[in-house]
């Protein structure tokens, strides 16, 4: 039995998302947008769906930039979810020039919470100043 490992990279709204998948199904990557977005195509979707359910993929619950400065909770959920949902591993570059500065003059932290498939909820935080740093979401075992 052989295992294949696929790695896809996507540039979404100025953010680089890197995902890796493993399993017996062959995968191809196709360019689906002008921003370098990618989508996987499998020769065995049923097997891939079963592998994904066991492994669990990222589902962003909340992302906040600047809660320590009084910004609203969840103000970055959409951006992080767009970059990382459905992946098993995602490195997200926090960049205030792209996502905005919700509290000018205050050094902001970045907080993320996500669920892996139907499993556990995980979280991570990047201390202030988070802009220019990377947050990593992972559901791989």
C-alpha positions as CSV (number, residue, x, y, z in Angstrom):
1,X,0.0,0.0,0.0
2,X,1.4,3.4,-0.9
3,X,0.4,6.7,0.6
4,X,0.4,10.0,-1.2
5,X,1.1,13.4,0.3
6,X,-0.2,16.5,-1.3
7,X,0.6,20.1,-0.4
8,X,-1.3,23.0,-1.7
9,X,-0.7,26.7,-1.2
10,X,-3.2,29.5,-1.6
11,X,-2.8,33.2,-1.5
12,X,-6.1,34.6,-0.1
13,X,-6.5,38.3,0.3
14,X,-2.8,38.8,1.0
15,X,-2.5,35.8,3.3
16,X,-0.6,32.6,2.5
17,X,-2.5,29.4,3.5
18,X,-0.6,26.2,3.3
19,X,-2.4,22.9,3.6
20,X,-1.2,19.3,3.5
21,X,-3.3,16.2,3.1
22,X,-2.4,12.5,3.2
23,X,-4.2,9.4,2.3
24,X,-4.5,6.8,-0.4
25,X,-6.4,9.0,-2.9
26,X,-4.4,10.7,-5.7
27,X,-4.8,14.5,-5.7
28,X,-4.3,17.3,-8.1
29,X,-4.3,21.0,-7.5
30,X,-6.1,23.4,-9.9
31,X,-5.9,27.2,-10.1
32,X,-9.5,28.5,-9.5
33,X,-8.9,32.2,-9.2
34,X,-6.7,35.0,-10.2
35,X,-5.4,35.3,-6.6
36,X,-3.7,31.9,-6.8
37,X,-6.5,30.1,-5.0
38,X,-6.3,26.3,-5.3
39,X,-8.7,23.4,-5.1
40,X,-8.0,19.7,-4.7
41,X,-9.5,17.2,-7.2
42,X,-9.5,13.6,-6.2
43,X,-9.9,10.4,-8.1
44,X,-11.8,8.8,-5.2
45,X,-14.1,11.4,-3.4
46,X,-15.7,8.8,-1.1
47,X,-12.4,7.7,0.3
48,X,-11.2,11.3,0.6
49,X,-14.3,12.3,2.5
50,X,-13.9,9.4,4.9
51,X,-10.2,10.3,5.5
52,X,-11.2,13.9,6.0
53,X,-13.9,13.0,8.6
54,X,-11.4,10.9,10.5
55,X,-8.6,13.4,10.4
56,X,-10.7,16.5,10.9
57,X,-10.3,19.7,9.1
58,X,-10.1,23.3,10.4
59,X,-13.4,25.1,11.1
60,X,-12.7,28.6,12.4
61,X,-14.9,29.5,15.3
62,X,-13.5,32.9,16.2
63,X,-10.6,35.2,15.3
64,X,-10.0,38.5,17.0
65,X,-7.3,41.2,16.4
66,X,-6.9,43.6,19.2
67,X,-9.2,42.4,22.0
68,X,-6.6,43.7,24.4
69,X,-7.3,47.1,23.0
70,X,-11.1,46.9,23.3
71,X,-11.9,45.8,19.7
72,X,-15.0,43.6,19.2
73,X,-14.6,39.8,19.6
74,X,-14.6,38.0,16.3
75,X,-13.6,41.0,14.1
76,X,-11.3,38.7,12.0
77,X,-13.3,35.5,11.9
78,X,-14.3,35.9,8.3
79,X,-10.7,36.5,7.1
80,X,-9.2,33.6,9.0
81,X,-12.1,31.3,8.0
82,X,-11.7,32.2,4.3
83,X,-8.0,31.3,4.4
84,X,-8.1,28.2,6.6
85,X,-11.4,26.5,6.7
86,X,-11.3,23.0,5.3
87,X,-7.5,22.6,5.6
88,X,-5.7,20.4,8.1
89,X,-2.8,22.8,8.5
90,X,-2.8,26.6,7.9
91,X,-0.2,29.3,8.5
92,X,-1.9,32.7,8.5
93,X,0.2,35.9,8.3
94,X,-1.3,38.6,10.4
95,X,-0.8,41.9,8.5
96,X,-2.5,45.1,9.6
97,X,-1.9,46.6,6.1
98,X,-4.3,44.0,4.7
99,X,-6.8,43.4,7.6
100,X,-6.8,47.0,8.9
101,X,-5.9,48.6,12.2
102,X,-8.9,48.4,14.5
103,X,-7.2,50.3,17.4
104,X,-4.6,52.8,16.1
105,X,-1.8,53.3,18.5
106,X,-2.4,50.2,20.6
107,X,-0.2,47.1,20.2
108,X,-2.7,44.4,19.4
109,X,-2.7,40.6,20.1
110,X,-4.3,38.1,17.7
111,X,-6.5,35.3,19.1
112,X,-7.9,32.3,17.1
113,X,-10.2,29.4,18.1
114,X,-11.1,26.5,15.8
115,X,-12.5,23.0,15.8
116,X,-11.0,20.0,14.1
117,X,-13.8,18.1,12.3
118,X,-16.3,17.0,15.0
119,X,-13.5,16.9,17.6
120,X,-11.8,19.1,20.0
121,X,-11.8,22.9,20.0
122,X,-8.3,24.4,19.9
123,X,-7.0,27.9,20.4
124,X,-3.8,30.0,20.0
125,X,-2.8,33.5,20.6
126,X,0.0,35.7,19.2
127,X,1.1,38.4,21.7
128,X,1.1,42.1,20.9
129,X,2.1,43.4,18.4
130,X,0.8,40.5,16.3
131,X,1.0,42.2,12.9
132,X,4.0,40.8,11.0
133,X,3.8,37.5,12.8
134,X,2.2,34.2,11.8
135,X,-0.6,32.2,13.5
136,X,-0.7,28.4,12.9
137,X,-3.9,26.3,13.0
138,X,-3.4,22.6,12.9
139,X,-5.7,19.5,12.9
140,X,-3.1,17.0,11.9
141,X,-2.3,14.2,14.3
